[in-house]
Amino acid sequence: PGMAPGSATMTVDLHECNVGEARALIHHILQQYLEGTREVTKIMLITGQGHRSGSRGPVLGTAVGEVLTEEYEPPVAFREVPNNPGRLVIEAEAIGEWLRWQEGDELPALEDVDVLFVLDEEGN
């Protein structure tokens, strides 16, 4: 995988990665943001259009989308580049919002919560 740092957009080329490698790289980048060791910039994830995936379709692009939406709370917002489904973009603003939520800035103070619901194991 290749990364082009030092610009307003960090480009991460995942073409040669398998799903596990792409997942690990995304986790690594987001962890660096959490630690404050990476400057927040827009990220362009190049996953390819899945032409080599055959009938399975774009495996890598689908998996990367699932990592961002299913493995993080809240999900990391991203979009496909118009007319190029092999590229996903995470805007710097989306990363900033996600980081603020991680730091607790977006959560209401407990004294501001009117009702606290406690559910049992059955969701009641």
Backbone as a printed PyTorch tensor [residue, N CA C, xyz], in Angstrom:
tensor([[[  0.8310,  -1.1900,   0.0000],
         [  0.0000,   0.0000,   0.0000],
         [  0.8670,   1.2410,   0.0000]],

        [[  0.4050,   2.2520,  -0.6840],
         [  1.1710,   3.4810,  -0.7220],
         [  0.4000,   4.6170,  -0.0960]],

        [[  1.1220,   5.5090,   0.6030],
         [  0.5160,   6.6860,   1.2030],
         [  1.2780,   7.9060,   0.7200]],

        [[  0.5730,   8.9400,   0.3650],
         [  1.1960,  10.1860,  -0.0670],
         [  0.8980,  11.2590,   0.9720]],

        [[  1.7610,  11.3850,   2.0120],
         [  1.5180,  12.3750,   3.0590],
         [  1.9580,  13.7660,   2.6130]],

        [[  1.7130,  14.7440,   3.4730],
         [  2.2090,  16.0820,   3.2320],
         [  1.3490,  16.9180,   2.3180]],

        [[  0.1410,  16.5110,   2.0610],
         [ -0.7510,  17.3080,   1.2260],
         [ -2.0740,  17.4430,   1.9530]],

        [[ -2.9800,  18.2280,   1.3680],
         [ -4.2900,  18.4110,   1.9820],
         [ -5.0970,  17.1240,   1.9570]],

        [[ -4.6990,  16.1970,   1.1180],
         [ -5.3560,  14.8990,   1.0410],
         [ -4.3130,  13.8050,   1.1880]],

        [[ -4.5550,  12.8810,   2.1040],
         [ -3.6910,  11.7100,   2.2150],
         [ -4.3010,  10.6380,   1.3140]],

        [[ -3.5320,  10.1530,   0.3620],
         [ -3.9930,   9.1060,  -0.5310],
         [ -3.4310,   7.7810,  -0.0490]],

        [[ -4.3260,   6.8250,   0.1640],
         [ -3.9300,   5.4930,   0.6140],
         [ -4.3640,   4.5080,  -0.4640]],

        [[ -3.3790,   3.9300,  -1.1600],
         [ -3.6620,   2.9850,  -2.2370],
         [ -3.6980,   1.5800,  -1.6560]],

        [[ -4.8800,   1.0000,  -1.6530],
         [ -5.0940,  -0.3300,  -1.0670],
         [ -5.1830,  -1.4260,  -2.1250]],

        [[ -4.8850,  -1.0870,  -3.3870],
         [ -5.0250,  -2.0490,  -4.4900],
         [ -4.3710,  -3.3920,  -4.2070]],

        [[ -3.1830,  -3.3760,  -3.6660],
         [ -2.4250,  -4.6180,  -3.4740],
         [ -2.6970,  -5.2850,  -2.1280]],

        [[ -3.5830,  -4.7190,  -1.3360],
         [ -3.8910,  -5.2680,  -0.0140],
         [ -4.9920,  -6.3160,  -0.1030]],

        [[ -4.9220,  -7.2670,   0.8090],
         [ -6.0910,  -8.1170,   0.9960],
         [ -6.9840,  -7.4230,   2.0220]],

        [[ -8.1370,  -7.9720,   2.2930],
         [ -9.0980,  -7.3290,   3.1940],
         [ -8.4910,  -7.1310,   4.5790]],

        [[ -7.8000,  -8.1270,   5.0980],
         [ -7.2000,  -8.0210,   6.4290],
         [ -6.1540,  -6.9210,   6.5080]],

        [[ -5.3320,  -6.8080,   5.4850],
         [ -4.3030,  -5.7600,   5.4620],
         [ -4.9300,  -4.3660,   5.3690]],

        [[ -5.9490,  -4.2360,   4.5220],
         [ -6.6310,  -2.9480,   4.3820],
         [ -7.2880,  -2.5540,   5.7020]],

        [[ -7.9210,  -3.5010,   6.3440],
         [ -8.5730,  -3.2530,   7.6400],
         [ -7.5460,  -2.7970,   8.6640]],

        [[ -6.4110,  -3.4870,   8.7420],
         [ -5.3660,  -3.1360,   9.7070],
         [ -4.8150,  -1.7410,   9.4330]],

        [[ -4.6350,  -1.3910,   8.1700],
         [ -4.1020,  -0.0780,   7.8280],
         [ -5.0810,   1.0320,   8.2150]],

        [[ -6.3550,   0.8240,   7.9620],
         [ -7.3670,   1.8120,   8.3450],
         [ -7.3840,   1.9800,   9.8670]],

        [[ -7.3600,   0.8730,  10.5940],
         [ -7.3260,   0.9440,  12.0620],
         [ -6.0890,   1.7040,  12.5340]],

        [[ -4.9520,   1.4460,  11.8980],
         [ -3.7040,   2.1020,  12.2730],
         [ -3.7970,   3.6160,  12.0670]],

        [[ -4.3160,   4.0410,  10.9290],
         [ -4.4410,   5.4740,  10.6350],
         [ -5.3790,   6.1440,  11.6350]],

        [[ -6.5320,   5.5360,  11.8890],
         [ -7.4840,   6.1350,  12.8270],
         [ -6.9260,   6.1520,  14.2420]],

        [[ -6.1580,   5.1410,  14.6050],
         [ -5.5210,   5.1250,  15.9250],
         [ -4.5120,   6.2640,  16.0420]],

        [[ -3.7740,   6.5410,  14.9690],
         [ -2.8300,   7.6630,  14.9760],
         [ -3.5680,   8.9910,  15.1670]],

        [[ -4.7370,   9.1310,  14.5690],
         [ -5.5260,  10.3390,  14.7940],
         [ -5.9070,  10.4470,  16.2660]],

        [[ -6.3560,   9.3340,  16.8550],
         [ -6.7420,   9.3420,  18.2690],
         [ -5.5750,   9.7160,  19.1680]],

        [[ -4.3850,   9.2460,  18.8190],
         [ -3.1880,   9.5200,  19.6210],
         [ -2.6170,  10.9030,  19.3570]],

        [[ -3.1070,  11.5710,  18.3100],
         [ -2.5960,  12.8860,  17.9630],
         [ -1.2630,  12.8590,  17.2410]],

        [[ -0.8830,  11.7130,  16.7080],
         [  0.4010,  11.5950,  16.0140],
         [  0.2820,  11.7850,  14.5060]],

        [[ -0.9210,  11.9860,  14.0190],
         [ -1.1350,  12.2290,  12.5880],
         [ -2.0310,  13.4430,  12.4470]],

        [[ -1.6450,  14.3590,  11.5530],
         [ -2.4470,  15.5410,  11.2870],
         [ -3.7300,  15.1340,  10.5650]],

        [[ -4.8380,  15.6990,  11.0010],
         [ -6.1260,  15.3780,  10.3790],
         [ -6.2050,  16.0190,   9.0000]],

        [[ -6.3440,  15.1970,   7.9920],
         [ -6.5260,  15.6500,   6.6150],
         [ -7.5940,  14.7770,   5.9700]],

        [[ -8.0340,  15.2000,   4.8150],
         [ -8.9380,  14.3700,   4.0150],
         [ -8.1780,  13.1130,   3.6010]],

        [[ -8.8710,  11.9750,   3.5740],
         [ -8.2510,  10.7120,   3.1660],
         [ -8.9420,  10.2080,   1.9070]],

        [[ -8.1460,   9.8600,   0.9140],
         [ -8.6370,   9.2150,  -0.3050],
         [ -8.1860,   7.7610,  -0.2280]],

        [[ -9.1350,   6.8490,  -0.0950],
         [ -8.8400,   5.4160,  -0.0570],
         [ -9.0810,   4.8430,  -1.4460]],

        [[ -8.0350,   4.3360,  -2.0700],
         [ -8.1730,   3.7410,  -3.3980],
         [ -8.3030,   2.2410,  -3.2160]],

        [[ -9.4980,   1.7390,  -3.4920],
         [ -9.7810,   0.3170,  -3.3100],
         [ -9.8380,  -0.4300,  -4.6340]],

        [[ -9.9580,   0.2940,  -5.7280],
         [-10.1710,  -0.3370,  -7.0170],
         [-11.6470,  -0.6340,  -7.2080]],

        [[-12.0040,  -0.9480,  -8.4280],
         [-13.4100,  -1.1860,  -8.7560],
         [-13.7920,  -2.6540,  -8.6920]],

        [[-12.8630,  -3.5120,  -8.3740],
         [-13.1890,  -4.9230,  -8.2020],
         [-13.1620,  -5.7380,  -9.4730]],

        [[-12.4950,  -5.2550, -10.5110],
         [-12.4620,  -5.9910, -11.7790],
         [-11.8120,  -7.3690, -11.6300]],

        [[-10.8640,  -7.5050, -10.7110],
         [-10.1930,  -8.7980, -10.5170],
         [-10.9250,  -9.6960,  -9.5230]],

        [[-12.0310,  -9.2050,  -8.9720],
         [-12.7860,  -9.9880,  -8.0020],
         [-13.7930, -10.9240,  -8.6500]],

        [[-13.9610, -10.8090,  -9.9410],
         [-14.8910, -11.6860, -10.6520],
         [-16.3260, -11.4560, -10.2370]],

        [[-17.0620, -12.5340, -10.1050],
         [-18.4900, -12.4480,  -9.8100],
         [-18.7740, -11.9660,  -8.3880]],

        [[-17.7450, -11.9620,  -7.5290],
         [-17.9370, -11.4950,  -6.1530],
         [-18.1260,  -9.9880,  -6.0760]],

        [[-17.7980,  -9.2840,  -7.1440],
         [-17.9210,  -7.8250,  -7.1410],
         [-16.7630,  -7.1810,  -6.4090]],

        [[-16.8850,  -5.9030,  -6.0890],
         [-15.7840,  -5.1590,  -5.4700],
         [-15.5900,  -5.5220,  -3.9940]],

        [[-14.8940,  -6.5950,  -3.7510],
         [-14.7130,  -7.1210,  -2.3980],
         [-14.0380,  -6.1100,  -1.4800]],

        [[-12.9320,  -5.5200,  -1.9260],
         [-12.1620,  -4.6240,  -1.0720],
         [-12.9420,  -3.3510,  -0.7390]],

        [[-13.5650,  -2.7500,  -1.7260],
         [-14.3480,  -1.5370,  -1.4780],
         [-15.4810,  -1.7840,  -0.5030]],

        [[-16.1620,  -2.8980,  -0.6670],
         [-17.2520,  -3.2550,   0.2430],
         [-16.7230,  -3.4730,   1.6490]],

        [[-15.6090,  -4.1920,   1.7710],
         [-15.0300,  -4.4790,   3.0850],
         [-14.5710,  -3.2010,   3.7840]],

        [[-13.9470,  -2.2910,   3.0450],
         [-13.4860,  -1.0290,   3.6330],
         [-14.6830,  -0.2270,   4.1320]],

        [[-15.7510,  -0.1740,   3.3470],
         [-16.9660,   0.5120,   3.7850],
         [-17.5320,  -0.0950,   5.0560]],

        [[-17.5020,  -1.4200,   5.1400],
         [-17.9990,  -2.0980,   6.3370],
         [-17.1280,  -1.7990,   7.5550]],

        [[-15.8200,  -1.7330,   7.3750],
         [-14.9230,  -1.3890,   8.4870],
         [-15.3140,  -0.0210,   9.0430]],

        [[-15.4890,   0.9450,   8.1560],
         [-15.7730,   2.3160,   8.5850],
         [-17.1520,   2.4720,   9.2170]],

        [[-18.1150,   1.6840,   8.7570],
         [-19.4840,   1.8470,   9.2620],
         [-19.8540,   0.8830,  10.3740]],

        [[-19.1860,  -0.2710,  10.4400],
         [-19.5850,  -1.2870,  11.4100],
         [-18.6010,  -1.4870,  12.5550]],

        [[-17.3570,  -1.0770,  12.3840],
         [-16.3620,  -1.3360,  13.4190],
         [-16.0570,  -0.1140,  14.2770]],

        [[-16.6920,   1.0080,  13.9810],
         [-16.4520,   2.2200,  14.7500],
         [-17.7590,   2.7930,  15.2420]],

        [[-17.7210,   3.3640,  16.4470],
         [-18.8800,   3.9950,  17.0390],
         [-18.4920,   5.4030,  17.4190]],

        [[-19.0650,   6.4230,  16.8380],
         [-20.0080,   6.3270,  15.7220],
         [-19.2910,   5.9180,  14.4480]],

        [[-20.0240,   5.5090,  13.4360],
         [-19.3820,   5.1560,  12.1660],
         [-18.6030,   6.3380,  11.6010]],

        [[-17.5490,   6.0360,  10.8660],
         [-16.7600,   7.0670,  10.1980],
         [-17.4250,   7.3570,   8.8570]],

        [[-17.8540,   8.5970,   8.6750],
         [-18.5670,   8.9780,   7.4490],
         [-17.6040,   9.0200,   6.2620]],

        [[-18.0400,   8.4780,   5.1440],
         [-17.2510,   8.5010,   3.9150],
         [-18.2010,   8.5860,   2.7350]],

        [[-17.6230,   8.8340,   1.5640],
         [-18.4320,   8.8610,   0.3430],
         [-17.6140,   8.2660,  -0.7940]],

        [[-18.3110,   7.7600,  -1.7890],
         [-17.6450,   7.3190,  -3.0080],
         [-17.4030,   8.5310,  -3.8880]],

        [[-16.3140,   8.5100,  -4.6370],
         [-16.0370,   9.5840,  -5.5830],
         [-17.0000,   9.4140,  -6.7590]],

        [[-17.7190,  10.4790,  -7.1210],
         [-18.6410,  10.3600,  -8.2590],
         [-17.9020,   9.8660,  -9.5080]],

        [[-18.5250,   8.9660, -10.2150],
         [-17.9820,   8.3850, -11.4470],
         [-16.7060,   7.5790, -11.2350]],

        [[-16.3750,   7.2450,  -9.9860],
         [-15.2060,   6.4080,  -9.7130],
         [-15.4620,   5.5990,  -8.4440]],

        [[-16.2180,   4.5020,  -8.5470],
         [-16.5600,   3.7270,  -7.3570],
         [-15.3650,   3.0280,  -6.7200]],

        [[-14.1830,   3.1150,  -7.2840],
         [-12.9920,   2.5110,  -6.6990],
         [-12.2570,   3.4300,  -5.7470]],

        [[-12.8610,   4.5630,  -5.4280],
         [-12.2400,   5.5240,  -4.5130],
         [-13.2600,   5.9500,  -3.4650]],

        [[-12.8460,   5.8950,  -2.2060],
         [-13.6710,   6.3550,  -1.0990],
         [-12.9730,   7.5470,  -0.4610]],

        [[-13.7420,   8.5480,  -0.0500],
         [-13.1850,   9.7480,   0.5640],
         [-13.7540,   9.9000,   1.9670]],

        [[-12.8440,  10.1530,   2.9020],
         [-13.2350,  10.5370,   4.2620],
         [-12.8000,  11.9880,   4.4140]],

        [[-13.7520,  12.8950,   4.5330],
         [-13.4300,  14.3160,   4.6490],
         [-12.7880,  14.5940,   6.0090]],

        [[-11.9070,  15.5850,   6.0530],
         [-11.2490,  15.9730,   7.3030],
         [-12.2870,  16.3490,   8.3660]],

        [[-13.3810,  16.9850,   7.9440],
         [-14.4310,  17.3620,   8.8870],
         [-15.0680,  16.1310,   9.5250]],

        [[-15.2440,  15.0690,   8.7490],
         [-15.8290,  13.8300,   9.2800],
         [-14.8930,  13.1950,  10.2970]],

        [[-13.5940,  13.2460,  10.0220],
         [-12.6250,  12.7080,  10.9730],
         [-12.6420,  13.5410,  12.2500]],

        [[-12.6980,  14.8670,  12.0940],
         [-12.7580,  15.7500,  13.2590],
         [-13.9730,  15.4800,  14.1230]],

        [[-15.1260,  15.2960,  13.4980],
         [-16.3520,  14.9850,  14.2530],
         [-16.2210,  13.6560,  14.9790]],

        [[-15.6690,  12.6710,  14.2950],
         [-15.4810,  11.3560,  14.9100],
         [-14.5330,  11.4600,  16.0990]],

        [[-13.4530,  12.2170,  15.9610],
         [-12.4970,  12.3890,  17.0540],
         [-13.1340,  13.1000,  18.2450]],

        [[-13.9290,  14.1380,  17.9790],
         [-14.5970,  14.8410,  19.0800],
         [-15.5170,  13.9040,  19.8400]],

        [[-16.2200,  13.0410,  19.1180],
         [-17.0960,  12.0710,  19.7810],
         [-16.2570,  11.1140,  20.6200]],

        [[-15.1220,  10.6570,  20.0970],
         [-14.2480,   9.7420,  20.8300],
         [-13.7350,  10.3770,  22.1200]],

        [[-13.4900,  11.6880,  22.0740],
         [-12.9830,  12.4040,  23.2440],
         [-14.0960,  12.7800,  24.2070]],

        [[-15.3420,  12.5190,  23.8280],
         [-16.4670,  12.7850,  24.7050],
         [-17.0330,  14.1840,  24.5900]],

        [[-16.5230,  15.0000,  23.6700],
         [-17.0020,  16.3730,  23.5510],
         [-18.4430,  16.4500,  23.0660]],

        [[-18.8990,  15.4520,  22.3470],
         [-20.2440,  15.4860,  21.7800],
         [-21.2830,  14.8350,  22.6920]],

        [[-20.8380,  14.2470,  23.7790],
         [-21.7630,  13.5670,  24.6730],
         [-22.3280,  14.5400,  25.6980]],

        [[-23.6070,  14.4520,  26.0290],
         [-24.1670,  15.3490,  27.0410],
         [-23.6500,  14.9720,  28.4260]],

        [[-23.5180,  15.9650,  29.2780],
         [-23.1400,  15.6970,  30.6630],
         [-24.2770,  14.9300,  31.3240]],

        [[-23.9520,  14.0520,  32.2620],
         [-24.9600,  13.2010,  32.9000],
         [-26.0560,  14.0360,  33.5380]],

        [[-25.6970,  15.1880,  34.1320],
         [-26.7210,  16.0280,  34.7740],
         [-27.6760,  16.6510,  33.7570]],

        [[-27.2980,  16.6580,  32.4760],
         [-28.1700,  17.1960,  31.4300],
         [-29.1190,  16.1480,  30.8540]],

        [[-28.9750,  14.9050,  31.2660],
         [-29.8230,  13.8310,  30.7710],
         [-31.0510,  13.7410,  31.6670]],

        [[-32.2430,  13.9060,  31.0650],
         [-33.4850,  13.9150,  31.8340],
         [-33.8880,  12.5280,  32.3110]],

        [[-33.7130,  11.5300,  31.4610],
         [-34.1670,  10.1780,  31.7770],
         [-33.0360,   9.2180,  31.4730]],

        [[-32.7980,   8.3030,  32.3680],
         [-31.7870,   7.2760,  32.1520],
         [-32.5150,   5.9430,  32.0470]],

        [[-32.3550,   5.2730,  30.9220],
         [-32.9890,   3.9830,  30.7160],
         [-31.9920,   2.8850,  31.0320]],

        [[-32.4210,   1.9130,  31.7790],
         [-31.5910,   0.7480,  32.0620],
         [-32.3330,  -0.4620,  31.5080]],

        [[-31.6970,  -1.1690,  30.5840],
         [-32.3370,  -2.3270,  29.9770],
         [-31.7690,  -3.6050,  30.5760]],

        [[-32.6330,  -4.5950,  30.7070],
         [-32.1310,  -5.8900,  31.1480],
         [-31.5980,  -6.6500,  29.9350]],

        [[-31.1590,  -7.8810,  30.1140],
         [-30.5610,  -8.6500,  29.0250],
         [-31.5140,  -8.8920,  27.8550]],

        [[-32.8270,  -8.8140,  28.1250],
         [-33.8100,  -9.0390,  27.0810],
         [-34.2410,  -7.7390,  26.4000]],

        [[-33.6340,  -6.6170,  26.7840],
         [-33.9610,  -5.3490,  26.1710],
         [-35.1980,  -4.6890,  26.7420]],

        [[-35.6440,  -5.1200,  27.9140],
         [-36.8540,  -4.5480,  28.5470],
         [-36.4720,  -3.4980,  29.5750]]])
